[in-house]
Amino acid sequence: MMRRLLGVALILAAVMAPAHAQDTDAQTKAPGVVGEMETGNGCAVEEPSLFEKRRAMAPETYSRLVIDDLTLTVYPAKFGDESIEDPADGSPPLEYLTFERDGKCLHVIADAMVFIVWARPRILGNYAEPAPIAILSTFSGGAHCCTSLYALYPGKELKLQLLSLGNAEAELSQDWAGGAPLLSFGDDRFAYWNSSYAGSPGGGVTLAWSEDGYRLSDQMKGDAPNEAALAQMKTDIATALEAFGGPYVAIGDPGDRPQTKGELDPIIWANLLDLIYSGHSDLAAKLFDESWPQDVKGKRVFWKDFLKQMESTWIWEPWNLKDELDPEMAFKEGE
């Protein structure tokens, strides 16, 4: 079971967000495929003069990768050069990654940091290969946000799959040398949920490539814990809730929420997430029902808050969890 601890504090960076394409292909996205589909934005940026000044600098100030007839160029930030910084804005200079074909600029990604993290050669003229030809990454800066990955599709038309990871940092691995990389990272959607950032648990996500793009990998699903392990989970949750004492008060309630003072132990939902992210949402619901002490009030309220947060996770829609985790499920005892 994979559990990710998410860090110390969530700080949104005060830098320009990545320049994303306006075209999306969400309507035709295959079932299970995650992220957003983008096509070229024509190299449009918010500050075109700064972009053109940066591109006009000497060749040694950029990195270039040529794959077949497509050229990818990374233009790193040049700190201290006022001619390519925006003095009125005060933010760090942006880095750019451009996509060009036949001398025409098709697309640009702009962020505080941009990288080409993985690339592979493509057989000339073969536009049907079931794998990306490059994985690109951006980072907005700041202590805990934000990373995005872009998978570049093979084909005559420029097509990118955008994966917004938030504070997560992906690990790339391959099942075999010629295959597309697996992408593994922590789902940070439970960051700060009823807990400090440092104590926030999250599920582990693995994405595998298909001809339609990256989707949740079957490798995430594993065997159910044995009876002894489930019994220990039940004990841990019940002990933590008894120590908390309750009642659990809903997030957003205008009254004083005792759990904001730190009494609510994240082990309660960490165990639930472990089960759900490994494909055992039925066991998670059963464990929750049987673990919650009858004398601790707020059981139903907690369950609804938990499922509302689950709706924002990477796995909720692709695994159709709304059909497996019911906010109105019949509890064995207590509300």
Backbone torsions as a table, in degrees:
resi	resn	phi	psi	omega
1	MET	NA	130.3	-175.8
2	MET	-102.2	129.0	176.6
3	ARG	-130.6	132.7	-179.6
4	ARG	-110.7	128.3	169.5
5	LEU	-90.4	135.6	-162.0
6	LEU	-96.3	-9.0	174.6
7	GLY	131.6	-157.0	-172.3
8	VAL	-108.5	-46.7	-178.9
9	ALA	-155.8	143.0	-178.2
10	LEU	-96.2	113.7	-178.1
11	ILE	-122.7	117.4	178.4
12	LEU	-76.4	131.0	-177.0
13	ALA	-72.5	141.5	178.6
14	ALA	-94.5	52.5	177.0
15	VAL	-124.1	166.3	-178.3
16	MET	-63.1	137.3	177.0
17	ALA	-69.3	157.9	179.7
18	PRO	-57.5	146.2	176.3
19	ALA	-82.3	106.0	-176.4
20	HIS	-100.5	153.7	176.8
21	ALA	-68.9	152.5	179.1
22	GLN	-82.1	-28.8	-178.4
23	ASP	-76.8	131.1	172.9
24	THR	-127.9	158.9	-177.5
25	ASP	-122.1	32.4	-173.5
26	ALA	-63.8	-29.5	-175.9
27	GLN	-67.2	-30.2	-175.9
28	THR	-105.5	8.7	-178.1
29	LYS	-64.3	133.7	-177.9
30	ALA	-67.1	151.2	179.4
31	PRO	-57.2	135.6	177.9
32	GLY	89.2	-17.7	178.5
33	VAL	-75.0	136.2	-175.7
34	VAL	-107.4	171.5	177.6
35	GLY	79.3	-172.1	-179.5
36	GLU	-115.4	148.6	178.4
37	MET	-100.3	131.1	-177.7
38	GLU	-127.7	149.6	170.9
39	THR	-118.4	-179.1	-173.1
40	GLY	-60.4	143.1	176.5
41	ASN	-103.0	10.1	178.4
42	GLY	69.5	18.9	-179.1
43	CYS	62.4	34.3	175.4
44	ALA	-84.1	131.8	177.1
45	VAL	-132.4	165.7	-177.9
46	GLU	-68.9	-33.9	179.9
47	GLU	-121.1	78.6	-175.3
48	PRO	-60.5	-31.4	-178.9
49	SER	-67.2	-40.2	177.6
50	LEU	-65.9	-39.6	178.5
51	PHE	-62.1	-46.5	-178.8
52	GLU	-67.8	-37.3	176.2
53	LYS	-62.2	-41.3	-179.6
54	ARG	-66.1	-40.0	-179.5
55	ARG	-69.8	-23.7	-177.1
56	ALA	-82.0	-6.6	-178.1
57	MET	-72.3	170.3	-171.9
58	ALA	-60.8	151.4	-177.5
59	PRO	-56.1	-31.3	-177.2
60	GLU	-70.2	-4.9	179.7
61	THR	-95.9	11.3	176.4
62	TYR	-139.5	167.3	175.0
63	SER	-118.4	139.8	-173.8
64	ARG	-131.5	138.9	176.5
65	LEU	-129.9	126.9	178.9
66	VAL	-111.0	121.8	176.9
67	ILE	-121.9	108.2	-176.7
68	ASP	57.2	-119.1	-178.0
69	ASP	-101.6	11.0	-178.8
70	LEU	-110.3	130.9	-179.8
71	THR	-112.7	124.3	176.0
72	LEU	-107.4	128.2	-179.4
73	THR	-128.0	129.0	176.2
74	VAL	-102.8	126.0	176.6
75	TYR	-109.4	99.2	-179.0
76	PRO	-65.7	157.9	177.6
77	ALA	-66.7	145.8	177.4
78	LYS	-116.7	87.8	-177.9
79	PHE	-64.5	141.5	177.0
80	GLY	90.1	-8.0	178.7
81	ASP	-96.2	100.4	-174.4
82	GLU	-64.3	-20.6	-177.2
83	SER	-70.4	-19.7	-179.7
84	ILE	-119.4	13.4	174.0
85	GLU	-111.4	158.0	178.7
86	ASP	-101.8	97.0	-175.3
87	PRO	-64.4	-27.2	179.8
88	ALA	-71.8	-32.7	-177.2
89	ASP	-80.0	-40.9	179.1
90	GLY	81.0	-0.6	-179.6
91	SER	-84.3	161.1	178.2
92	PRO	-60.4	153.0	176.7
93	PRO	-64.6	145.8	-178.7
94	LEU	-83.1	156.2	167.6
95	GLU	-104.4	153.8	-175.6
96	TYR	-128.6	146.7	171.5
97	LEU	-129.1	118.8	-176.7
98	THR	-109.4	152.8	176.1
99	PHE	-120.0	120.8	-177.2
100	GLU	-130.3	145.6	175.9
101	ARG	-141.6	129.4	179.1
102	ASP	53.6	40.4	177.3
103	GLY	77.8	1.9	-179.4
104	LYS	-106.9	131.4	178.8
105	CYS	-82.6	117.6	-174.5
106	LEU	-93.6	-33.1	-170.8
107	HIS	-160.2	150.4	173.9
108	VAL	-138.8	140.1	171.8
109	ILE	-114.3	130.0	-179.3
110	ALA	-125.2	133.0	176.9
111	ASP	-163.5	178.9	-179.6
112	ALA	-63.8	-34.1	176.6
113	MET	-141.4	138.2	175.9
114	VAL	-133.4	145.1	-175.5
115	PHE	-142.4	148.5	162.5
116	ILE	-99.5	110.2	-171.6
117	VAL	-99.8	-18.1	-179.9
118	TRP	-160.9	140.7	177.1
119	ALA	-154.3	156.6	178.2
120	ARG	-142.7	154.2	177.9
121	PRO	-70.7	155.5	179.2
122	ARG	-123.2	138.8	177.5
123	ILE	-64.6	127.2	-175.0
124	LEU	-54.7	125.0	175.4
125	GLY	83.7	-8.2	-178.9
126	ASN	-89.7	99.4	-176.0
127	TYR	-98.5	14.0	-176.9
128	ALA	-114.9	15.2	-178.6
129	GLU	-66.8	130.4	-176.9
130	PRO	-83.6	56.8	179.3
131	ALA	-162.1	153.5	176.0
132	PRO	-69.5	157.4	174.9
133	ILE	-99.9	-10.0	175.6
134	ALA	-163.4	150.6	170.8
135	ILE	-117.2	126.1	-177.4
136	LEU	-116.8	157.3	-177.8
137	SER	-142.8	147.8	172.8
138	THR	-131.3	157.0	176.8
139	PHE	-140.1	132.0	-174.5
140	SER	-83.7	-11.7	-175.9
141	GLY	92.6	174.8	-177.1
142	GLY	93.8	168.3	-173.8
143	ALA	-70.7	-36.9	-172.0
144	HIS	-139.6	25.4	-179.5
145	CYS	-167.4	148.0	-4.1
146	CYS	-137.6	146.0	179.7
147	THR	-110.9	138.8	173.3
148	SER	-129.5	144.2	173.3
149	LEU	-114.2	147.8	175.7
150	TYR	-128.1	125.2	173.8
151	ALA	-99.9	123.5	-178.3
152	LEU	-91.3	118.9	-179.1
153	TYR	-75.3	149.1	166.1
154	PRO	-73.7	152.9	178.2
155	GLY	139.4	162.3	-178.5
156	LYS	-72.3	-28.2	178.1
157	GLU	-96.8	134.9	179.2
158	LEU	-66.1	128.3	-179.4
159	LYS	-147.6	129.1	-178.7
160	LEU	-125.8	142.3	172.3
161	GLN	-105.1	117.8	-178.2
162	LEU	-94.1	127.2	177.9
163	LEU	-121.1	106.1	-178.7
164	SER	-88.7	106.6	-171.6
165	LEU	-90.0	-8.4	-175.6
166	GLY	67.7	-126.7	-179.2
167	ASN	-85.9	-1.5	-176.6
168	ALA	-74.2	156.6	175.9
169	GLU	-127.0	119.7	-171.9
170	ALA	-80.3	146.5	170.2
171	GLU	-108.4	134.2	179.9
172	LEU	-104.3	136.0	176.4
173	SER	-146.6	161.2	-179.3
174	GLN	-130.5	136.9	176.4
175	ASP	-70.1	-32.1	175.1
176	TRP	-149.7	158.5	-168.0
177	ALA	-58.3	-33.6	-176.8
178	GLY	-93.2	1.4	-174.8
179	GLY	-89.6	168.3	176.0
180	ALA	-71.7	146.2	-178.9
181	PRO	-70.8	144.1	167.1
182	LEU	-80.3	143.7	178.9
183	LEU	-114.0	121.1	-179.0
184	SER	-122.3	135.2	-179.3
185	PHE	-160.6	167.1	178.1
186	GLY	-90.5	135.8	176.1
187	ASP	-80.0	115.7	-174.2
188	ASP	-96.6	19.8	-174.9
189	ARG	-70.1	-13.1	176.6
190	PHE	-101.4	14.4	176.6
191	ALA	-60.9	130.6	179.2
192	TYR	69.0	6.2	-178.1
193	TRP	-78.2	108.7	179.8
194	ASN	56.6	21.9	-175.0
195	SER	-161.0	166.7	169.7
196	SER	-68.6	162.9	179.9
197	TYR	-63.6	-41.8	-177.1
198	ALA	-61.9	-30.7	-177.9
199	GLY	-95.2	4.2	-174.3
200	SER	-77.8	119.6	175.8
201	PRO	-82.8	158.1	176.3
202	GLY	-151.9	157.7	179.9
203	GLY	-82.3	154.3	176.6
204	GLY	-90.1	131.9	-178.6
205	VAL	-114.4	136.6	172.5
206	THR	-126.6	129.2	179.3
207	LEU	-110.9	135.5	177.2
208	ALA	-118.4	147.7	-177.4
209	TRP	-81.7	140.7	169.0
210	SER	-130.2	174.0	-177.7
211	GLU	-65.1	-16.5	176.5
212	ASP	-93.4	-6.5	-178.5
213	GLY	122.5	-176.6	-178.1
214	TYR	-70.4	137.5	177.9
215	ARG	-140.2	166.2	177.9
216	LEU	-58.6	132.2	-176.8
217	SER	-82.8	144.4	174.2
218	ASP	-64.8	-18.4	179.1
219	GLN	-64.3	-19.2	178.7
220	MET	-66.7	-30.7	-175.0
221	LYS	-86.2	130.9	-177.7
222	GLY	-136.1	-174.8	179.6
223	ASP	-66.0	149.1	176.7
224	ALA	-69.6	148.4	175.5
225	PRO	-60.1	151.9	178.0
226	ASN	-74.7	174.2	-175.2
227	GLU	-61.2	-36.8	180.0
228	ALA	-65.4	-41.9	179.5
229	ALA	-66.1	-41.6	178.3
230	LEU	-64.8	-38.2	178.2
231	ALA	-63.5	-38.2	178.7
232	GLN	-67.8	-40.3	176.0
233	MET	-58.9	-45.0	-179.5
234	LYS	-60.9	-43.6	178.7
235	THR	-63.2	-44.1	-178.9
236	ASP	-61.5	-44.1	-179.1
237	ILE	-66.5	-47.5	-178.8
238	ALA	-61.5	-42.0	179.5
239	THR	-62.4	-43.4	-180.0
240	ALA	-65.0	-38.4	-179.8
241	LEU	-72.6	-36.6	175.8
242	GLU	-63.3	-40.2	178.7
243	ALA	-66.6	-35.6	178.1
244	PHE	-67.3	-46.0	175.3
245	GLY	84.6	-30.0	177.2
246	GLY	75.7	-172.9	0.6
247	PRO	-78.1	155.0	172.6
248	TYR	-77.5	129.4	-179.4
249	VAL	-110.1	138.8	-174.0
250	ALA	-60.9	144.9	172.3
251	ILE	-61.7	134.3	-178.0
252	GLY	92.3	-8.1	177.6
253	ASP	-65.6	131.4	-176.9
254	PRO	-68.7	-15.4	179.7
255	GLY	-78.4	-179.7	179.8
256	ASP	-73.3	122.3	179.1
257	ARG	-97.4	110.1	-178.5
258	PRO	-60.0	-27.9	-177.5
259	GLN	-71.6	-14.1	176.7
260	THR	-74.9	-9.4	179.1
261	LYS	-90.4	2.4	172.5
262	GLY	100.6	6.3	-176.5
263	GLU	-80.2	-16.3	-174.4
264	LEU	-87.9	115.3	-175.2
265	ASP	-79.4	125.1	-179.6
266	PRO	-62.1	-12.1	178.0
267	ILE	-59.6	-23.6	-177.8
268	ILE	-60.5	-51.3	-178.7
269	TRP	-94.6	-13.5	174.8
270	ALA	-62.2	-43.2	178.6
271	ASN	-65.3	-37.9	177.5
272	LEU	-63.9	-43.3	-179.8
273	LEU	-64.9	-39.2	177.6
274	ASP	-55.7	-44.6	-178.8
275	LEU	-70.2	-43.8	-175.9
276	ILE	-66.4	-43.7	-177.1
277	TYR	-73.5	-13.3	174.8
278	SER	-100.7	11.4	173.0
279	GLY	91.8	20.0	-176.2
280	HIS	-125.2	56.6	-179.1
281	SER	-64.9	-30.3	178.0
282	ASP	-63.7	-41.0	177.8
283	LEU	-67.4	-35.3	179.6
284	ALA	-63.0	-44.7	179.3
285	ALA	-63.5	-42.2	179.9
286	LYS	-65.8	-42.7	179.3
287	LEU	-61.6	-45.0	179.6
288	PHE	-59.4	-47.7	-177.4
289	ASP	-60.3	-44.0	-175.2
290	GLU	-80.4	-19.3	-175.4
291	SER	-89.5	-27.3	-174.0
292	TRP	-71.3	120.4	-178.7
293	PRO	-65.0	141.8	-176.3
294	GLN	-63.8	-29.5	-176.0
295	ASP	-86.9	-0.1	176.8
296	VAL	-99.4	117.9	-175.9
297	LYS	-82.0	156.0	175.3
298	GLY	100.2	16.5	-177.6
299	LYS	-59.8	-51.6	-179.0
300	ARG	-63.6	-39.2	-179.2
301	VAL	-62.7	-45.2	178.4
302	PHE	-61.6	-46.1	-177.2
303	TRP	-59.6	-41.6	178.7
304	LYS	-67.3	-41.6	177.2
305	ASP	-61.5	-43.0	-178.9
306	PHE	-62.2	-46.4	-178.4
307	LEU	-69.8	-32.6	176.1
308	LYS	-62.3	-40.0	177.4
309	GLN	-69.8	-36.0	178.3
310	MET	-60.4	-29.6	-177.8
311	GLU	-61.2	-22.2	-179.1
312	SER	-92.3	-0.1	-175.9
313	THR	-78.2	167.5	179.0
314	TRP	-64.6	-26.1	-170.0
315	ILE	-99.7	-12.6	-170.8
316	TRP	-58.2	-55.6	-177.9
317	GLU	-75.3	-48.4	-178.3
318	PRO	-59.2	-32.5	179.4
319	TRP	-97.5	7.7	178.5
320	ASN	50.4	47.1	-175.6
321	LEU	-68.4	-18.7	177.2
322	LYS	-62.6	-22.2	178.3
323	ASP	-85.9	-9.1	-176.2
324	GLU	-115.7	-22.7	-177.9
325	LEU	-119.5	104.3	-173.0
326	ASP	-101.4	121.0	178.3
327	PRO	-63.8	-18.0	-179.6
328	GLU	-108.6	23.7	-177.5
329	MET	-60.8	150.8	-179.9
330	ALA	-77.1	116.9	179.3
331	PHE	-82.5	152.7	177.5
332	LYS	-65.7	-40.0	-179.8
333	GLU	-163.8	152.5	173.9
334	GLY	75.1	153.5	177.2
335	GLU	-129.2	NA	NA
